[in-house]
Amino acid sequence: MPQPPNPELRNAKSHQAILDATFDLAVRNGYGKLTIEAIAAQAGVGKQTIYRWWPSKGAIALEAINDHVGSATDFPDTGDIAADLTTQITALSRMLASDAGCVYRGVIAE
């Protein structure tokens, strides 16, 4: 079985363009209408580049969401569990109500 490509060898500009295109297309058109072809066209890369780096559109979408929301879903650890839970749940609720949440719900639904 072939080894997956090393993520460190990805072209950073192409990688970011793919994530940005994925997020933009999923928000604009809905995750259900998202295609590898559309992502490749908007990102200016070949489909083979996408297929070499990700096993599915869901995998790209999840990475694009993570790239977009950054640390919003990280669990804080201040030593006050009640405050940490409140902070994390508030951040997660905001994320799920945003464009990122729309994409995330699409990934889950499909």
C-alpha positions, 0 to 999 in steps of 0.5 A: 500500500502506498504511503500518503504524501508528506504534508510538509512537502505541499506547496504552501501557496497551493495548499492555502488556495485549496483550503480557501477555495473549499471554504468559499465554495462550500459557504456560497453553494453549500457543501452538498454541491461542493466538487473537487473539480470546482475546488481545483478550478477556483484554487488554480491547481489540478485535481490530481494535486487535491487527490494526492493530498486529501482522500475526500472532499470531506477531509479538505472541508474539515481542514478548511474549517480548522484553518478558518476557525483557528483556535476557536475550538481549542479547550482552554486550561486556566485551572478553572474548569467552569470558566474553561467550559463556558469559554469553550462552549461559547466559542464553539457555539459562535463557530457553529453559528458562523459560515464555518458551522454551515460547512461543518453541518454539511460535512456531518449531514453528508 
